[in-house]
């Protein structure tokens, strides 16, 4: 069977445009920034290839120069959009500034050197190969253990790395061995291999994007399950999981750990006097204050209503008292300005004593201490380790 470059190019464009039209139906419209960038990357890639096909009708004329330069810009921009998607999915990726320089330089250098086939072909293909190599690295490194459970990264890496190698080879041949790659649709082995690979990697790359989007959706769903919708803190489910893990880690390594049960004072009165919206604002404000005072290793949660829970890593009773005082000072300083009324809380403290303590036993002791703080007039902390009275 004889492969025809023109047919392969048209097939590639047809696949790109078909997938571009199908993706909105599959993914919907309410997408994250990562999914939107990835989908836009595919669409723009299809438009770029369409521009290359149209440019072929005016070979070496000014429409060719315009359309092919636009195509180089769109191909480069599609790579930038995919890089942005990886940034959102996997966290900050390296070499972003270098990629942006290559994205801007590719169409500019191509247009300026259009009169010389070896220069423009070498320039465009080698710079796009450089873009693809940056993308290949971005799919794997640096690792992100929170969002890298699926094998889609390896699939995407293989697609991008293969196209980087073939694109670089095409640039080398066009620049220094022009007879082996004399024009865009030349039926040479390297060009045919690159066009076949473009069709295959398009399908596989699209599968990788859909797999990444699926993993993102699963992660968002899990976040909803373990997060309090109002304050953004952990809810009771998330607290049970993360606090128990932190407790077992502290027991295994033998460092002190404190648990605080916190209850906002006279919260019903706040709702009655200021309205439920003001009550919600107070909860959101206090949740933000807990995050502000949080250290690495601490766990915060809203268990329901006006009840919060804090697990303090590497914290004995004195450290828990210091945290309580710091939280009260920040609350007194900021509450009136932030929510227009004063806010205070009662707290109960329990210290992890030994390996036999469980999260449930710690919470029970801290809750009993919290009851003591309320019974003694509210607005302060009582420790189960140094009972009041």
NORDAGI-V886600 format. One record per residue. N is the residue number from 1. OMEGA is omega in whole degrees, 0 to 359 (999 if undefined). Layout:
n={N | N}
omega={OMEGA | OMEGA}
//
This chain:
n={1 | 2 | 3 | 4 | 5 | 6 | 7 | 8 | 9 | 10 | 11 | 12 | 13 | 14 | 15 | 16 | 17 | 18 | 19 | 20 | 21 | 22 | 23 | 24 | 25 | 26 | 27 | 28 | 29 | 30 | 31 | 32 | 33 | 34 | 35 | 36 | 37 | 38 | 39 | 40 | 41 | 42 | 43 | 44 | 45 | 46 | 47 | 48 | 49 | 50 | 51 | 52 | 53 | 54 | 55 | 56 | 57 | 58 | 59 | 60 | 61 | 62 | 63 | 64 | 65 | 66 | 67 | 68 | 69 | 70 | 71 | 72 | 73 | 74 | 75 | 76 | 77 | 78 | 79 | 80 | 81 | 82 | 83 | 84 | 85 | 86 | 87 | 88 | 89 | 90 | 91 | 92 | 93 | 94 | 95 | 96 | 97 | 98 | 99 | 100 | 101 | 102 | 103 | 104 | 105 | 106 | 107 | 108 | 109 | 110 | 111 | 112 | 113 | 114 | 115 | 116 | 117 | 118 | 119 | 120 | 121 | 122 | 123 | 124 | 125 | 126 | 127 | 128 | 129 | 130 | 131 | 132 | 133 | 134 | 135 | 136 | 137 | 138 | 139 | 140 | 141 | 142 | 143 | 144 | 145 | 146 | 147 | 148 | 149 | 150 | 151 | 152 | 153 | 154 | 155 | 156 | 157 | 158 | 159 | 160 | 161 | 162 | 163 | 164 | 165 | 166 | 167 | 168 | 169 | 170 | 171 | 172 | 173 | 174 | 175 | 176 | 177 | 178 | 179 | 180 | 181 | 182 | 183 | 184 | 185 | 186 | 187 | 188 | 189 | 190 | 191 | 192 | 193 | 194 | 195 | 196 | 197 | 198 | 199 | 200 | 201 | 202 | 203 | 204 | 205 | 206 | 207 | 208 | 209 | 210 | 211 | 212 | 213 | 214 | 215 | 216 | 217 | 218 | 219 | 220 | 221 | 222 | 223 | 224 | 225 | 226 | 227 | 228 | 229 | 230 | 231 | 232 | 233 | 234 | 235 | 236 | 237 | 238 | 239 | 240 | 241 | 242 | 243 | 244 | 245 | 246 | 247 | 248 | 249 | 250 | 251 | 252 | 253 | 254 | 255 | 256 | 257 | 258 | 259 | 260 | 261 | 262 | 263 | 264 | 265 | 266 | 267 | 268 | 269 | 270 | 271 | 272 | 273 | 274 | 275 | 276 | 277 | 278 | 279 | 280 | 281 | 282 | 283 | 284 | 285 | 286 | 287 | 288 | 289 | 290 | 291 | 292 | 293 | 294 | 295 | 296 | 297 | 298 | 299 | 300 | 301 | 302 | 303 | 304 | 305 | 306 | 307 | 308 | 309 | 310 | 311 | 312 | 313 | 314 | 315 | 316 | 317 | 318 | 319 | 320 | 321 | 322 | 323 | 324 | 325 | 326 | 327 | 328 | 329 | 330 | 331 | 332 | 333 | 334 | 335 | 336 | 337 | 338 | 339 | 340 | 341 | 342 | 343 | 344 | 345 | 346 | 347 | 348 | 349 | 350 | 351 | 352 | 353 | 354 | 355 | 356 | 357 | 358 | 359 | 360 | 361 | 362 | 363 | 364 | 365 | 366 | 367 | 368 | 369 | 370 | 371 | 372 | 373 | 374 | 375 | 376 | 377 | 378 | 379 | 380 | 381 | 382 | 383 | 384 | 385 | 386 | 387 | 388 | 389}
omega={181 | 180 | 181 | 181 | 181 | 178 | 179 | 179 | 178 | 179 | 179 | 179 | 179 | 178 | 181 | 182 | 178 | 179 | 178 | 179 | 183 | 184 | 178 | 178 | 182 | 188 | 183 | 184 | 183 | 186 | 174 | 176 | 180 | 182 | 178 | 180 | 181 | 180 | 178 | 178 | 180 | 180 | 182 | 176 | 178 | 178 | 180 | 179 | 177 | 177 | 178 | 178 | 180 | 180 | 182 | 178 | 180 | 187 | 178 | 175 | 186 | 175 | 176 | 181 | 181 | 185 | 180 | 175 | 176 | 180 | 178 | 178 | 180 | 176 | 180 | 180 | 178 | 176 | 178 | 179 | 177 | 176 | 178 | 178 | 178 | 176 | 180 | 183 | 190 | 184 | 184 | 180 | 181 | 172 | 180 | 180 | 177 | 178 | 180 | 177 | 179 | 179 | 181 | 185 | 185 | 181 | 180 | 179 | 179 | 181 | 182 | 182 | 186 | 181 | 180 | 182 | 181 | 182 | 185 | 180 | 177 | 181 | 186 | 184 | 181 | 178 | 176 | 175 | 176 | 176 | 182 | 177 | 176 | 177 | 180 | 178 | 184 | 179 | 185 | 188 | 351 | 182 | 173 | 186 | 179 | 182 | 178 | 183 | 182 | 179 | 181 | 180 | 181 | 176 | 179 | 178 | 181 | 179 | 184 | 181 | 178 | 180 | 177 | 180 | 182 | 178 | 177 | 179 | 178 | 177 | 179 | 180 | 181 | 183 | 188 | 179 | 189 | 181 | 178 | 178 | 189 | 178 | 190 | 183 | 182 | 181 | 179 | 182 | 182 | 181 | 178 | 178 | 180 | 181 | 175 | 179 | 179 | 178 | 181 | 182 | 175 | 180 | 182 | 178 | 177 | 176 | 179 | 178 | 179 | 178 | 178 | 178 | 178 | 179 | 177 | 180 | 179 | 179 | 179 | 178 | 179 | 178 | 178 | 182 | 187 | 185 | 174 | 187 | 184 | 188 | 185 | 175 | 173 | 171 | 184 | 179 | 180 | 179 | 182 | 182 | 186 | 180 | 179 | 178 | 179 | 179 | 181 | 177 | 179 | 179 | 181 | 184 | 171 | 176 | 184 | 180 | 182 | 177 | 178 | 168 | 186 | 179 | 179 | 185 | 174 | 184 | 177 | 179 | 178 | 179 | 182 | 186 | 187 | 180 | 183 | 177 | 177 | 176 | 176 | 179 | 179 | 179 | 179 | 180 | 182 | 176 | 177 | 179 | 177 | 178 | 180 | 181 | 183 | 174 | 176 | 181 | 178 | 179 | 178 | 178 | 167 | 185 | 181 | 180 | 180 | 184 | 180 | 179 | 181 | 174 | 185 | 179 | 179 | 185 | 172 | 183 | 180 | 179 | 177 | 177 | 178 | 177 | 180 | 180 | 180 | 179 | 179 | 180 | 179 | 180 | 180 | 183 | 191 | 190 | 185 | 180 | 185 | 185 | 172 | 173 | 182 | 181 | 178 | 182 | 171 | 183 | 173 | 186 | 172 | 181 | 175 | 187 | 184 | 183 | 182 | 177 | 173 | 178 | 180 | 180 | 177 | 181 | 179 | 179 | 179 | 180 | 176 | 177 | 177 | 177 | 177 | 178 | 178 | 181 | 183 | 174 | 178 | 174 | 177 | 180 | 173 | 179 | 174 | 180 | 177 | 186 | 179 | 178 | 999}
//
